[in-house]
Amino acid sequence: MRAATVFALSAGVALPAVVAAPAAYATTVTSTATLDDGRLTLTGLPSNALWVKVSVLASGAPDAPVLAETDELTASAYNSWTTDAPLKLPEGTAFGDYPLAVDYRLPGGVVTRFTGGSYGYKLHTGVGSVAFDRKTTDYDHRDVVLSGRATTWNPATGERMPAAPGTPVKVTLNLRNAFSTLRSTIVTGTTAADGTFALPFRADDEITGGSAVVQPSTPDVDPDDARPVPAVGVEKLSYRITSDASKYRVNAGTDVVISGRVERLTDEGWRGFAGAPVVTTGTQPLSYDPALRNEIGSGSAREDGGFSYAARAQYSTTGAYTGLRPSVYWGNGNDRPTDVAPLAVPQQFAYTSTTQSLDQFGQVILRGLLGDGRRSCDTKPDWVALQVSVDGGRTWRQMTSKPVSASCWYDLRVQGYENALYRVYHPETDRFVTSTSKPVRLSRIPTRIVNVTVNPSRPRTGARMTVKGLVQQKTGVWKAMPGARVTLYYKPKGDRNWYWVKKDIPTNSSGNFSVSTENYGDGTWALGWQEKSGYFYSESRTIYVDAL
């Protein structure tokens, strides 16, 4: 609905004087914008306004003359109004931004004036049309040219003409790579005498669209809104590849030679893919990765599709994965075939969470973890061995070996020596390098219980008898051990089980002990060492008592 028509219906009605704009919270003009074709848009006034008039002022002074005015506006949205035609300023008016006055009347209200905003009386220059010279690109035809024409609308004449020669044009291209990562790049150029431009671009990624806009070189030029740039499709090819590594197992940082052949599918069948960009990684490529991981070497295929190049492996347990470098022209993940050549790069590691012990019965236990716990040993488990040295570390021999657990833990147990060095040995495997743990010395002092007697030798059942003996320790030579404690045991005749009779039997300063006990009948008697830190367990000889 045009405001001028409503105003005509109100003819003859006495209007109140123009009043100032209402308070900030009331309905008023909130913004102004000059369109590319010279029309003016006001935002903030509702579509049911009874009358709207726009005046372009010569300046911001209170008594500034009006350069142009119109009440021919149409409600273009719920709260915006747009002039039906560009505003025509007097001939000779300089280009620039001029202040506005807006008079309007709302239903049930009075005529209100708003002053603010501006009208852009400038040359409007923009890109009128753009197109690529190709609808699609492929690996062999990646070069495209974006052509277009820029025009200028002159508000003084109302004509749109070719843009001035040398007008700068900026094109933003939106790109998507093989990993679906989005980015943008900018291409620039200038117009020819007829306003046309042509911008070449090499599309290594897929062009998904973009925008083209002129770059104003003088203050009297107002650039038009950006012109959308069309997308360019991608035609993918199919390839197949085989590869091999010159070595199977190498140390980290050691070069191996990756060789093989790559072919592409053509109208004539499979043919060598000359110049194909081949790349090898030490880990399996994953389609959801944003980039290649663990790249160890790359090269280009020869004319016949063969390739050979050095690869420096730092990490790999499953093999060398060789394929073409990811591209939108054959994709990534399942669209990008790879071949796996067996390759293992054993890694350095540390022995962690280690414990070691030698118990009183002579069993050596070494436990620990290979690495920091973040590695898995569930595939082809590694083996470790327990080694011993009885000559201070000059020579070592293996005592036992065992595979580690799926989480790389080891638990080694073996009967040890009185005093020796022990360590864990890990041979080189596909997962870890050869390594030995820090040697640890484990030792205990041997003990023995000797000179055991029973008195009387044939006591009656229920009578008392005395058991005596001597406890010794070996510290170079056997000598008495004061402060030791032993336990007296008894096994009745015909019984397989032993029963303790008395514990904590102490030795005196000479290592001797004596204990009185009841005789329980025919049976066998013996004494056993009570555990003490740093000493081995020992038992006395058995004595059979034939009771009376």
C-alpha positions as CSV (number, residue, x, y, z in Angstrom):
1,M,0.0,0.0,0.0
2,R,1.4,3.4,-1.1
3,A,1.5,6.1,1.5
4,A,0.7,8.8,-1.1
5,T,-2.7,7.2,-1.7
6,V,-3.7,7.3,2.0
7,F,-2.6,10.9,2.1
8,A,-4.9,11.8,-0.8
9,L,-7.9,10.2,1.0
10,S,-7.1,12.5,3.9
11,A,-7.3,15.6,1.8
12,G,-9.3,18.4,3.5
13,V,-8.6,17.1,7.0
14,A,-6.8,19.6,9.1
15,L,-3.4,18.2,10.2
16,P,-1.7,19.2,13.4
17,A,1.7,20.9,13.2
18,V,4.7,18.7,12.8
19,V,6.0,17.6,16.1
20,A,9.4,16.2,17.1
21,A,10.2,12.5,17.1
22,P,8.7,10.7,20.1
23,A,10.7,9.1,22.9
24,A,13.2,6.4,22.0
25,Y,10.9,3.6,23.0
26,A,8.1,4.8,20.6
27,T,7.8,3.9,16.9
28,T,10.3,5.8,14.7
29,V,12.9,5.3,12.0
30,T,15.7,3.0,13.2
31,S,17.9,2.9,10.1
32,T,18.3,4.0,6.5
33,A,20.0,2.4,3.5
34,T,20.6,3.4,0.0
35,L,20.1,0.5,-2.5
36,D,22.3,-0.3,-5.4
37,D,19.7,1.2,-7.8
38,G,19.5,4.5,-5.9
39,R,16.3,3.8,-4.1
40,L,16.1,4.5,-0.3
41,T,14.9,2.0,2.4
42,L,13.7,3.1,5.8
43,T,13.5,0.6,8.7
44,G,11.4,1.0,11.8
45,L,8.1,2.3,10.6
46,P,5.2,-0.2,10.5
47,S,3.5,-1.0,7.2
48,N,0.2,0.6,8.4
49,A,1.7,4.1,8.5
50,L,-0.8,6.5,6.9
51,W,1.8,8.7,5.3
52,V,5.6,8.8,4.8
53,K,7.7,11.4,3.1
54,V,11.5,11.5,2.7
55,S,13.5,14.7,2.2
56,V,17.1,14.9,1.2
57,L,18.8,17.9,2.9
58,A,21.7,19.9,1.6
59,S,23.4,19.8,5.0
60,G,22.7,19.1,8.7
61,A,22.0,22.8,9.4
62,P,18.5,23.6,10.8
63,D,17.6,25.7,7.8
64,A,19.2,23.5,5.2
65,P,17.4,23.5,1.9
66,V,15.7,20.4,0.6
67,L,17.5,18.9,-2.4
68,A,14.8,16.3,-3.2
69,E,11.7,14.8,-1.6
70,T,9.1,12.2,-2.3
71,D,6.2,10.6,-0.5
72,E,6.0,7.8,-3.1
73,L,7.1,4.9,-0.9
74,T,5.8,1.3,-0.6
75,A,5.8,-0.8,2.5
76,S,8.4,-3.5,1.5
77,A,8.2,-5.5,4.7
78,Y,6.6,-5.5,8.1
79,N,8.6,-2.5,9.4
80,S,10.3,-1.1,6.3
81,W,9.5,1.3,3.5
82,T,11.3,1.8,0.2
83,T,11.0,4.6,-2.3
84,D,9.4,3.7,-5.6
85,A,12.2,5.3,-7.6
86,P,15.7,6.7,-7.1
87,L,15.8,10.2,-5.6
88,K,16.7,12.8,-8.2
89,L,18.9,15.6,-6.9
90,P,19.5,18.9,-8.7
91,E,21.9,18.9,-11.6
92,G,25.4,19.6,-10.6
93,T,25.0,18.3,-7.0
94,A,28.3,16.8,-5.8
95,F,28.5,13.1,-5.0
96,G,28.4,12.3,-1.3
97,D,26.2,11.4,1.6
98,Y,23.4,13.8,2.4
99,P,21.3,14.0,5.6
100,L,17.6,12.9,5.7
101,A,14.4,14.1,7.2
102,V,11.5,11.7,7.4
103,D,7.9,12.9,8.0
104,Y,5.3,10.3,8.9
105,R,1.9,9.8,10.4
106,L,0.7,6.7,12.2
107,P,-3.0,5.7,12.7
108,G,-4.4,7.8,15.5
109,G,-1.3,9.9,15.7
110,V,0.1,13.2,14.5
111,V,2.6,14.0,11.8
112,T,6.0,13.3,13.3
113,R,9.5,14.2,11.9
114,F,12.6,12.1,12.2
115,T,16.0,13.5,11.3
116,G,18.9,11.2,10.8
117,G,20.4,8.7,8.5
118,S,21.8,9.6,5.1
119,Y,21.2,9.2,1.4
120,G,24.2,7.9,-0.6
121,Y,24.2,10.1,-3.7
122,K,27.2,8.2,-5.3
123,L,28.2,6.1,-8.3
124,H,27.0,2.6,-7.6
125,T,29.5,0.1,-9.1
126,G,29.2,-3.7,-8.8
127,V,29.6,-7.0,-10.5
128,G,26.7,-7.6,-12.8
129,S,27.4,-11.2,-13.9
130,V,30.0,-13.9,-13.3
131,A,30.5,-17.4,-14.8
132,F,33.3,-20.0,-14.9
133,D,34.4,-21.4,-18.3
134,R,33.9,-24.9,-17.0
135,K,31.1,-26.6,-15.2
136,T,33.4,-29.3,-13.7
137,T,37.1,-29.9,-13.2
138,D,39.1,-33.1,-13.2
139,Y,42.7,-34.0,-12.3
140,D,44.0,-33.2,-15.8
141,H,41.9,-30.0,-16.2
142,R,42.1,-28.0,-13.0
143,D,42.6,-24.6,-14.5
144,V,39.4,-22.4,-14.6
145,V,38.7,-18.8,-15.6
146,L,36.1,-16.7,-13.9
147,S,34.7,-14.1,-16.2
148,G,32.4,-11.3,-15.5
149,R,31.3,-7.7,-16.1
150,A,31.3,-4.7,-13.7
151,T,28.9,-1.8,-14.3
152,T,28.3,1.6,-12.7
153,W,25.0,3.3,-12.1
154,N,25.1,7.1,-12.2
155,P,22.4,8.7,-10.0
156,A,22.8,12.0,-11.9
157,T,21.9,10.4,-15.3
158,G,20.0,7.4,-14.1
159,E,22.0,5.2,-16.5
160,R,24.1,2.1,-15.8
161,M,27.3,1.9,-17.9
162,P,30.4,-0.3,-18.0
163,A,32.6,0.3,-15.0
164,A,35.6,2.5,-15.5
165,P,38.7,0.7,-16.9
166,G,41.0,-0.6,-14.1
167,T,38.2,-0.9,-11.5
168,P,39.5,-3.4,-8.9
169,V,37.5,-6.6,-8.5
170,K,37.9,-9.0,-5.5
171,V,36.6,-12.6,-5.8
172,T,36.4,-14.8,-2.7
173,L,36.3,-18.5,-3.5
174,N,35.0,-21.0,-1.0
175,L,37.0,-24.3,-1.2
176,R,36.6,-27.8,0.2
177,N,39.6,-30.2,0.3
178,A,39.7,-34.0,0.3
179,F,39.2,-34.0,4.1
180,S,36.1,-31.8,3.8
181,T,37.9,-29.0,5.5
182,L,36.5,-25.6,4.4
183,R,38.6,-22.6,3.6
184,S,38.5,-19.5,1.3
185,T,40.9,-17.8,-0.9
186,I,40.9,-14.4,-2.6
187,V,41.6,-13.7,-6.3
188,T,41.8,-10.1,-7.5
189,G,41.9,-8.4,-10.9
190,T,40.8,-5.2,-12.8
191,T,38.3,-4.5,-15.4
192,A,39.0,-3.8,-19.1
193,A,37.7,-0.9,-21.1
194,D,34.3,-2.5,-21.5
195,G,34.0,-3.4,-17.8
196,T,34.8,-7.0,-18.3
197,F,37.3,-9.0,-16.3
198,A,38.8,-12.5,-16.4
199,L,40.5,-14.2,-13.4
200,P,42.4,-17.5,-13.8
201,F,42.5,-20.0,-11.0
202,R,43.9,-23.4,-10.5
203,A,41.3,-25.5,-8.6
204,D,43.3,-28.0,-6.5
205,D,40.3,-28.1,-4.2
206,E,36.6,-28.2,-4.9
207,I,35.1,-24.7,-5.6
208,T,31.8,-24.7,-3.6
209,G,30.8,-21.1,-4.4
210,G,31.9,-17.6,-3.4
211,S,31.3,-13.9,-4.1
212,A,32.6,-11.1,-6.3
213,V,32.6,-7.5,-5.4
214,V,34.3,-4.3,-6.7
215,Q,36.8,-2.5,-4.6
216,P,36.1,1.3,-4.5
217,S,39.1,3.4,-5.5
218,T,37.5,6.8,-4.9
219,P,35.1,8.2,-2.1
220,D,32.3,8.9,-4.6
221,V,31.9,5.1,-5.4
222,D,29.5,3.0,-3.4
223,P,30.2,-0.7,-4.1
224,D,27.1,-2.9,-4.9
225,D,26.3,-6.0,-2.9
226,A,28.6,-8.9,-3.7
227,R,27.5,-11.1,-6.6
228,P,27.3,-14.8,-5.8
229,V,29.9,-17.0,-7.6
230,P,28.7,-20.4,-8.8
231,A,30.1,-23.7,-7.7
232,V,32.3,-25.9,-9.9
233,G,31.8,-29.7,-9.8
234,V,34.5,-32.3,-9.5
235,E,35.0,-35.4,-11.6
236,K,36.9,-38.1,-9.7
237,L,39.1,-40.8,-11.1
238,S,39.9,-44.3,-9.9
239,Y,43.4,-45.7,-9.3
240,R,45.1,-48.7,-7.8
241,I,48.5,-49.1,-6.2
242,T,51.0,-51.7,-5.0
243,S,54.0,-51.1,-2.8
244,D,56.8,-52.8,-0.9
245,A,59.5,-51.7,1.6
246,S,63.2,-52.6,1.3
247,K,63.4,-53.7,4.9
248,Y,60.9,-55.1,7.4
249,R,62.2,-53.9,10.7
250,V,64.2,-50.7,11.2
251,N,65.2,-48.5,14.0
252,A,63.4,-45.1,14.3
253,G,65.0,-42.5,12.1
254,T,66.4,-45.1,9.6
255,D,65.6,-44.8,5.9
256,V,63.9,-47.5,4.0
257,V,63.0,-47.5,0.3
258,I,59.4,-47.6,-0.7
259,S,58.8,-48.8,-4.2
260,G,55.8,-49.9,-6.3
261,R,53.5,-48.9,-9.1
262,V,50.3,-46.9,-9.4
263,E,47.8,-47.1,-12.2
264,R,44.7,-45.0,-13.2
265,L,41.5,-46.2,-15.0
266,T,41.2,-44.7,-18.4
267,D,38.9,-45.3,-21.4
268,E,41.6,-47.7,-22.6
269,G,41.7,-49.6,-19.3
270,W,44.3,-49.4,-16.5
271,R,47.4,-47.4,-17.4
272,G,50.4,-46.1,-15.5
273,F,49.6,-42.9,-13.6
274,A,52.5,-40.7,-14.6
275,G,53.3,-37.9,-12.2
276,A,50.9,-39.2,-9.5
277,P,51.7,-37.8,-6.1
278,V,52.5,-40.8,-3.9
279,V,52.8,-40.6,-0.1
280,T,53.6,-43.1,2.6
281,T,52.5,-43.0,6.3
282,G,53.5,-45.1,9.2
283,T,49.9,-45.4,10.5
284,Q,46.7,-46.3,8.8
285,P,45.0,-43.3,7.2
286,L,41.5,-42.6,8.6
287,S,38.8,-40.9,6.6
288,Y,37.8,-38.7,9.5
289,D,41.3,-37.3,10.1
290,P,41.7,-33.6,9.0
291,A,45.2,-34.4,7.6
292,L,47.7,-37.2,7.0
293,R,49.3,-38.5,10.1
294,N,52.8,-39.8,10.5
295,E,54.0,-39.1,7.0
296,I,57.3,-40.8,6.4
297,G,58.0,-40.3,2.7
298,S,56.7,-39.2,-0.7
299,G,57.5,-39.0,-4.4
300,S,56.1,-38.8,-7.9
301,A,55.3,-41.7,-10.2
302,R,57.4,-42.1,-13.3
303,E,56.0,-42.2,-16.8
304,D,55.2,-45.9,-16.5
305,G,53.5,-45.4,-13.1
306,G,56.5,-46.9,-11.1
307,F,57.8,-45.1,-8.1
308,S,60.7,-45.4,-5.6
309,Y,61.7,-43.1,-2.8
310,A,63.3,-43.0,0.6
311,A,61.1,-43.0,3.7
312,R,62.3,-42.3,7.2
313,A,60.2,-44.2,9.7
314,Q,59.8,-42.9,13.2
315,Y,56.9,-45.0,14.3
316,S,55.0,-47.9,12.9
317,T,53.8,-51.3,14.2
318,T,51.4,-52.4,11.5
319,G,53.2,-51.4,8.3
320,A,53.8,-48.6,5.7
321,Y,50.6,-47.4,4.1
322,T,51.2,-46.1,0.6
323,G,48.6,-44.3,-1.6
324,L,48.2,-41.0,-3.4
325,R,48.2,-37.8,-1.5
326,P,44.6,-37.0,-0.6
327,S,42.8,-34.9,-3.3
328,V,39.3,-34.0,-4.2
329,Y,40.0,-35.8,-7.5
330,W,40.1,-39.2,-5.8
331,G,39.0,-38.4,-2.3
332,N,40.2,-39.7,1.1
333,G,39.4,-42.7,3.2
334,N,37.6,-45.5,1.3
335,D,37.8,-43.4,-1.9
336,R,41.6,-43.4,-1.6
337,P,43.1,-46.9,-2.0
338,T,46.3,-47.7,-0.1
339,D,48.6,-50.6,0.0
340,V,50.3,-51.9,3.1
341,A,54.0,-53.0,3.1
342,P,55.1,-54.8,6.2
343,L,57.2,-52.4,8.3
344,A,58.0,-52.3,12.0
345,V,59.8,-49.5,13.8
346,P,60.6,-50.7,17.4
347,Q,60.2,-47.9,19.9
348,Q,62.3,-46.9,22.9
349,F,60.6,-47.5,26.3
350,A,61.2,-47.4,30.0
351,Y,60.5,-50.0,32.7
352,T,58.0,-48.4,35.0
353,S,56.0,-49.4,38.1
354,T,58.7,-52.0,38.9
355,T,58.8,-54.0,42.1
356,Q,61.3,-56.8,43.1
357,S,61.6,-59.1,46.0
358,L,63.4,-62.2,47.3
359,D,61.2,-64.0,49.9
360,Q,62.4,-66.2,52.8
361,F,62.0,-69.3,50.6
362,G,64.3,-68.1,47.9
363,Q,61.7,-67.1,45.3
364,V,62.7,-64.0,43.2
365,I,59.7,-61.9,41.9
366,L,60.2,-59.1,39.4
367,R,57.1,-57.2,38.3
368,G,56.6,-54.1,36.2
369,L,55.3,-52.4,33.1
370,L,56.8,-51.9,29.6
371,G,56.4,-48.2,28.8
372,D,54.0,-45.7,30.3
373,G,50.8,-47.7,30.1
374,R,49.5,-46.1,26.9
375,R,50.7,-48.9,24.6
376,S,48.9,-52.1,24.0
377,C,50.6,-55.5,23.7
378,D,47.6,-57.5,22.8
379,T,48.8,-58.2,19.2
380,K,51.9,-60.4,19.0
381,P,52.7,-60.1,22.7
382,D,56.3,-59.2,23.6
383,W,58.4,-61.6,25.7
384,V,60.7,-60.7,28.6
385,A,63.3,-62.7,30.4
386,L,64.7,-62.7,34.0
387,Q,68.5,-62.6,34.0
388,V,70.9,-63.2,36.9
389,S,74.5,-62.3,37.5
390,V,76.5,-63.9,40.4
391,D,79.8,-62.2,39.6
392,G,78.8,-58.6,40.1
393,G,77.3,-58.0,36.6
394,R,80.2,-59.2,34.5
395,T,78.2,-62.0,33.0
396,W,74.5,-62.7,32.8
397,R,72.5,-65.8,32.2
398,Q,68.8,-66.3,31.7
399,M,66.7,-68.0,34.3
400,T,63.2,-67.8,32.9
401,S,61.1,-66.0,30.3
402,K,57.4,-65.2,29.8
403,P,55.1,-63.2,27.5
404,V,53.8,-59.8,28.8
405,S,50.1,-59.2,29.3
406,A,47.9,-57.4,26.8
407,S,48.5,-54.2,28.8
408,C,52.3,-54.8,28.7
409,W,52.7,-55.9,32.3
410,Y,55.2,-58.6,33.2
411,D,55.4,-60.9,36.3
412,L,58.6,-63.1,36.5
413,R,59.2,-65.6,39.3
414,V,62.1,-68.0,39.8
415,Q,64.1,-69.6,42.6
416,G,67.0,-67.3,43.2
417,Y,70.4,-67.1,44.9
418,E,71.5,-66.0,48.3
419,N,73.1,-62.9,46.9
420,A,72.9,-61.9,43.2
421,L,72.0,-59.2,40.7
422,Y,68.8,-59.5,38.7
423,R,67.4,-57.7,35.7
424,V,64.7,-57.9,33.1
425,Y,65.7,-58.3,29.4
426,H,63.5,-57.4,26.5
427,P,64.7,-58.6,23.0
428,E,63.9,-56.5,20.0
429,T,60.4,-56.9,18.7
430,D,58.1,-55.1,16.2
431,R,56.9,-53.0,19.1
432,F,59.9,-52.3,21.3
433,V,63.7,-52.1,21.0
434,T,66.2,-54.3,22.9
435,S,66.4,-53.1,26.4
436,T,67.4,-54.3,29.9
437,S,66.2,-52.9,33.2
438,K,68.5,-51.5,35.8
439,P,70.1,-54.3,37.8
440,V,68.9,-54.8,41.3
441,R,70.7,-56.7,44.0
442,L,68.6,-59.1,46.1
443,S,70.0,-61.1,49.0
444,R,69.2,-62.8,52.3
445,I,71.3,-64.5,55.0
446,P,71.1,-68.3,55.1
447,T,70.1,-69.9,58.4
448,R,70.2,-73.4,59.9
449,I,68.9,-75.2,62.9
450,V,71.4,-77.9,64.2
451,N,72.3,-80.0,67.2
452,V,68.7,-80.8,67.9
453,T,68.2,-83.3,70.8
454,V,65.2,-84.7,72.7
455,N,65.6,-85.6,76.4
456,P,64.7,-88.2,77.4
457,S,64.9,-89.9,74.1
458,R,61.9,-92.2,74.9
459,P,59.6,-90.3,77.1
460,R,56.3,-91.7,78.2
461,T,53.1,-90.4,76.5
462,G,51.9,-87.4,78.5
463,A,55.3,-87.0,80.2
464,R,57.4,-83.9,79.8
465,M,60.5,-83.8,77.5
466,T,63.0,-81.1,76.6
467,V,64.0,-80.2,73.1
468,K,67.3,-78.3,72.6
469,G,69.2,-77.0,69.6
470,L,71.3,-74.3,68.0
471,V,70.4,-71.7,65.4
472,Q,73.2,-70.4,63.1
473,Q,73.6,-67.8,60.4
474,K,76.0,-67.8,57.5
475,T,77.9,-64.5,57.3
476,G,81.0,-65.8,55.5
477,V,81.1,-68.6,57.9
478,W,78.4,-70.3,60.0
479,K,78.1,-68.8,63.5
480,A,75.6,-68.6,66.3
481,M,72.6,-66.4,65.9
482,P,71.2,-64.8,69.0
483,G,67.8,-63.3,69.0
484,A,66.3,-65.7,66.5
485,R,62.9,-67.5,67.1
486,V,61.8,-70.9,66.1
487,T,58.6,-73.0,66.1
488,L,58.3,-76.6,67.4
489,Y,56.2,-78.9,65.2
490,Y,54.8,-82.4,65.8
491,K,53.4,-85.0,63.3
492,P,51.6,-87.9,65.0
493,K,52.5,-91.4,63.8
494,G,50.2,-92.3,60.8
495,D,49.2,-88.7,60.2
496,R,50.4,-86.7,57.2
497,N,49.9,-83.3,58.7
498,W,52.2,-81.3,60.9
499,Y,50.9,-79.4,64.0
500,W,52.7,-76.6,65.7
501,V,53.2,-77.1,69.4
502,K,55.0,-74.0,70.5
503,K,55.9,-70.7,68.8
504,D,58.4,-67.9,69.5
505,I,61.0,-70.1,71.0
506,P,64.0,-67.6,71.4
507,T,67.7,-68.3,71.1
508,N,70.1,-67.0,73.8
509,S,73.3,-65.0,73.2
510,S,75.0,-68.2,72.1
511,G,72.3,-69.1,69.6
512,N,71.0,-72.0,71.7
513,F,67.4,-72.6,72.5
514,S,65.6,-75.0,74.9
515,V,61.9,-75.7,75.3
516,S,60.0,-78.1,77.5
517,T,56.9,-79.8,76.1
518,E,54.5,-82.6,76.7
519,N,55.1,-85.8,74.7
520,Y,51.9,-86.6,72.7
521,G,52.9,-90.1,71.8
522,D,54.7,-91.8,69.0
523,G,55.5,-89.2,66.3
524,T,58.0,-87.0,64.5
525,W,59.3,-83.7,65.8
526,A,61.0,-80.8,64.1
527,L,61.7,-77.1,64.4
528,G,61.2,-74.4,61.8
529,W,62.5,-70.9,61.4
530,Q,60.2,-68.0,62.2
531,E,60.5,-65.3,59.4
532,K,62.8,-62.4,60.0
533,S,63.5,-59.7,57.5
534,G,66.7,-60.4,55.6
535,Y,67.0,-64.1,56.4
536,F,66.2,-67.3,54.6
537,Y,63.9,-69.9,56.1
538,S,65.3,-73.1,57.5
539,E,64.2,-76.3,59.2
540,S,65.9,-78.7,61.6
541,R,66.3,-82.5,61.0
542,T,63.3,-84.5,62.0
543,I,63.5,-86.7,65.2
544,Y,61.1,-89.6,65.6
545,V,60.2,-90.3,69.3
546,D,59.1,-93.8,70.1
547,A,57.1,-93.2,73.3
548,L,57.0,-95.7,76.1
